[in-house]
Amino acid sequence: MDGEQRVRGAGHPRWWRQGPPWWTRSGDRERASRWPWASTLLLTFFVLGGSNYAAHQQIGERATLDPFARALLVIGSGLLLWRHRRPVLVVFGTAAAAMLYLGAGYPYGPVFLTVALACFSAVVAGHRRAAWTALGMLWAGHVLAAHWLYRWLPPSGDSAAPWGQEGVIAAWVVAIVAVSELVRTRREQWARERAERGRAAQRRADEERLRIARELHDVLAHSISVINVQAGVGLALLDTDPEQARTALTTIKAASKEALGEVRQVLDTLRTPGDAPRAPAPGLDRLPELVSQAAGAGLSVEVEGSAPGLPPGADLAAFRIVQEALTNVVRHSGSRHARVRLDHDGQALRLRIDDDGPATGADAGGSGNGLAGMRERAAALGGTIEAGPCPEGGFQVLAVLPLEMKVKEDNR
């Protein structure tokens, strides 16, 4: 995987699919820490003005607005300042204020807006039962006052309200609850989708981090192993055979130069992710260079077979697997002879790298990181790696890589 793969045809997600940018958990905390003065004042003026207009339209039918009525309207609207911090308290408070207002016989009007907004805030915040209970209490109180207690409540001489009016109020209550529940459900879906996109981005970042770690490990382990061996040869022959020591130093210079070039190429992908690499990724066509480098480290490598045309990802994986296996022979085996066999049947490429042993340390066959990196490379292509000691001695690595890469796409 070179760079981050993007889904074809996908741009920036639409806001109605992922939610408004400000409607996130951090946005919730930010809104809860702020006082909604502007919206509350605007709604208060609207409720007061609308109630005055409604009072003129209902002269003779309902009680006239007095200071107590206006106080109830201001209290009901003012409670909305706490709708983000105390949604349960606010929804019951606005319902109680509206119930007192209607029970006192004051005109119908925008007093219900305060209850609707409080209910919406409570449901969206997750306090569904509190919102339903408050609305149910308000509707039940209105039914009780309009059909049984109207004889003792103002205005005097008032008659029972028609039952059809209760149906309209019940419809408004259901509509408020339905809209609030729809927003709450959609908001939870947005939160799940954001969390899934975050996990997908984290997975891609982890995969890229592991890919870079594997590349750096394979490049540095191989080159430093060659440098280490040649440095030992140069030190041993510095006095007795200066010409051979010069050859060892030349090999060290070539190996370090190649390692620096490959490390620079890997690091360039970090600086400009997604850009095409400046140099082509190594593949099995560079197998003779590996053989030459191994020979410089004192390891004779015999190559059998040839590789078919491979996709770039499979070609790089095959090259790195052979490189790591030969590096492990140089570092951990007493054998100075290794064999690389390539075989394919049209569906899979089989790589076998083995030596005659014996192991020179506890890490026979290589360190855990090297073998783990080989397995990760093979698994990313749908292949397998088998590594272990041979019955007749030595160590063997057997890799099976499919010739058709299995491309993994993230559709989210």
Secondary structure, DSSP 8 states (H G I E B T S, - for coil): --S----TT--S--HHHH--TT-SHHHHHHHHHS--HHHHHHHHHHHHHHHHHHHHHTBTTB----HHHHHHHHHHHHGGGGTTT-HHHHHHHHHHHHHHHHHTT---STHHHHHHHHHHHHHHTT-HHHHHHHHHHHHHHHHHHHHTSTTTSSSTT-----HHHHHHHHHHHHHHHHHHHHHHHHHHHHHHHHHHHHHHHHHHHHHHHHHHHHHHHHHHHHHHHHHHHHHHHHHHHTTT-HHHHHHHHHHHHHHHHHHHHHHHHHHHHHHSTTS--SS----GGGHHHHHHHHHHTT-EEEEES------HHHHHHHHHHHHHHHHHHHHHBS-SEEEEEEEE-SSEEEEEEEE---BSSSSTT--HHHHHHHHHHHHHTT-EEEEEE-TTSSEEEEEEEESS--------
